[in-house]
């Protein structure tokens, strides 16, 4: 993604009501060889984007990231009616509209939570602010795995008791109660805009699957409307990613 002719992540922002950041702080780069580079965020320092300011009529703002080291670098320009352009020609048809963009975000997996809580408390605060606050990139979507995923240290679901079709033993796991839910609450407290949180399972409990194992390939037992499918549907109903009636600790 380095260089003007390479693939560059470039966001054209025609924004209406996005809050500005408190101020820009440049990336503190760390290189891992080849083209791999990350911005280091520590308890002492974390980069921040420049304030978002709406351009004047006929103008636009771009934020550019690249393997060469740019991280949301802001630049401005104006639209031209000429068909000649040195690099990229962008044609903007304001009358053509498609789906509405709900936002941007990421997954709060067990692995992500483990790495966040392993940091010193000040570094945790800086990291969460860089993702969720108005001095960061303001994520407004969070995907939370329902039970274990490929990024867990152990296989588990919220009801591992065989043939518990009434889900009497359903309960959130230690990973939820001790890590992910507290981190979600901290992110919500930092965000100026509402966060949308949605659960997404990697697997059903082993006793619901044709292979009898959380791991590996398997399909949901039975047919649509039968007891395994009803139990799986109720599994979703019971799920509370922020705690609540369905989120009690395991007994």
N, C-alpha and C positions, 0 to 999 in steps of 0.2 A: 504493500500500500504506500510505499515511499515514492516521492516524486510526483510532478504534476501529471505525467502520463500514466501513472499506475492507478490502481483502484483505490479511491479515497472515500472514506465515509464523510459525507457532506450533507448536512441537514439544512434545508431551506426553511427558515422559520418565518411564517406569516402569521404572527400570533396576535391574539386579541386581548387576553386578560391574564397573562402569566406574571407572577410576581418576580421582581428582580432579585438577584443575589446580593449579599452584603458587600461583595467586592471580589476581584479576581486574585487568585494566587496560582502561580504557575506549577506545573507538574514537577515533582522531584523524581527524575527517571532512574530506573534500574534496568540494566540490560542483561539478558540471559543468553546471548549469542544468537547467531543468524539474524532474524528480524524480530525477536521477541523482546518486548519492552513493557514495563508496567510503571505506574506512578506509585511511589511509596507514600503510604499514609501512616503516620505514627502519632503517638500521644502529643508530640511537640508540634507537628506540622501536617497539614493535609491540603491538597490543592483544591481550588474552588473555581467555578465558572464565573465569567464576567456578568455583570447585571444585564438582564434582558430588557432592551429598550426598543420600542417599536420604531421602524424606519419611517421616513416621510413617504409621501405619495410617490409611487414609481420606484421605490427603493426596496432592497431586500437585505437580509442578514444571513450569513452562513456560519455554521460551527463545524470545524473540520478536525478530524482525528486521523492520524497516520502512523505507520510503523516507524517512520523517521523521527517521531517524537512529538508531533502535535497532539494536543488533547483539548478538544472543544475550543480550538482557537477561533476567535471571533473576527469576522471581516464583513465589510459592507459593500454594496454595489448598487447599480441602478439598471433597470430593464431598458433595453434598446430595441427599437423596431427594425434595425438593420439585420439582414440575414447572414452577415459575415461575422464569424467569431473565431478567435485563435485556437481555442481548445474544445470547449463544449458548447453546444447550442441547446438552450433550454426554451421550449415553447410552453407557455402557461396559458391554458384555456380556463378562465375562471367560471365559465358557464357549465363545464362538465364536472359533476360531482358524483362520488361513489360512496363507499361505506364510511361511516363516522369512526374516527380513530379514538378508541377508549383511553389509551395511554401507553405507558411503558413500565416495565418492572422486571422482576426476576423471581427465582425460586428460593424459598427458605428451606433448604433440605437439611437433613441431619448433619451432613458434612459442613455446610455453610455455618450452621449454628455452632458446631463444635469449634470451628476455627475462630468465630467471633468471640465466644465466651472465653477462649484461651488467651485472648489479648488482655493487657492491663486495662482497667476501667476507663482511664482517659482516652486510650486508643479506641476502645469500643465506641465511645461517644463520638469521636471524630469520624469513625467509619460510618456509623449510622447516620450522622448528620450529612455526610457526603452523598448518601443515597436518598434520604427522605426529607431533609429540611430544605428551606428556601435558600440556603447558602450552598446547596448541592444540586444534584440533577433531578430532584423531586420525583422519584419513583411513586407511582400511584396504583400499581398492581403488584400483588404478592401471591405467588403460587405456593401452596403448602402441601407436601405429600401427605396422604392419608395412610398412616402406617409407614412401614419401611419402604425404601427405594434402593436403587443402585448405589446411592450415596449414603448408606447406613452402615454401621459397624456390626449389625446383627439382623437376622430375619425376624420380623414380628408383624402382627396385625393388631387391631383393637379388640379382637375376640378370637383367641386361639383355642377355646374350649370346643372340642368336636361336637357337631350336631346341635349347637346352641342356636336354634332357629329363632327363638324369641329374643336373642341377644341380651340375656340376663347378665352376662359377664362382660359386656361391652364397656371399655374404659380407655381413655387416652393413655399413652405410654409416658414413661419417664422423660423421653426425649421431648415430648410436647410440653409437659408440665414444668420441667426444669430449665428448658432452653428455648424452644421455639415460641411458646406463648409469651413468656416474659420479653423476648426480643420483639415480638409483634406489638406488644403494648408500648414499648419504648419507641418504636417506629411511629406508631399512631400518635403518640404524644408530641413527637417532633414535627410531624407533617402539618403544613398549613392547609392542605387540601385533603378531602376524604380519600382514604385508602380502600381499594377493593381487594378483598381477600377471598381466594377460592381454593377449595380442597380438590386434590387430584390423586386418585390411588394408582400405585404401580401394580398392585396385585390384590386379589381377594384373599381372605383367610384360606389356609391350606385345605381345610375340610370342605370348602365350597368348590374347590377346583378338581378337574378331572385327573390331574397328575398327583394330587394329594400333597403338594409341596408349594410353599410360597415362592420358591425359586424355580426357574425353568418354565418351559412352555406348558400351558394348561388352559382349558376353557372352563367357564362356569358350568357346573353340573345342571342337569335337568333341562327344562324348556321354559320359555317365557311364561310368566304367570304362576309357575310352580314354586315349591317351597324354597329352593335355593335362590331363585331370582327374587322372590319376595324378601328373603332375609338380606340379600345384597342391597336391595332398594332401601330397606329400613336401616341398613348400615350407614347409608348416606344421610338419612334423616337424623340419625343419632349424632352425627359428627358435628362438633362445635370447635372450630379452630381457635376460638378465643376463650374456651372453657364454657361453663354453663351446665345445663341439666345433663347433657350427654357426655360431659367431660370430667367425670369424677375420677379420682385416682384409683388405681388397681388395689383391690383388697388383699 
